Amino acid sequence: MVDKNSLHILWTNADLNTSRLMVMMYAKNSMLRNWWENVTVIVWGDTARLAAENLVIQEEIRAAQDAGVRFSACIACARELGVIAELEALGIEVISWGPPLTELLKSDGKLITI
């Protein structure tokens, strides 16, 4: 069953301004302004390295988490980039995202890809 009140943001663009001014801004404001009941940002690809290494993005992640946004990262990407521990230290769940993403897509869940 599709949860029409949940949004997933597949964050693959590691550009700092796109990350700050779209992904983080929309995710955080979605929770603060009650646009969505649940927001999950999926950290995929080089965004895992950006999150692990960039202090500005880490501050943005913490602010979004404080607003209720959930973050979850692709373990294959995090492993390849050597940043699993850094992501976990930020409170980001690190899991295999292939099956859940496939299920989300098959069930017509709400997904924005950036």
Order of alpha helices (4+ residues) and beta strands (2+ residues): beta-alpha-beta-alpha-alpha-beta-alpha-alpha-beta-alpha-beta
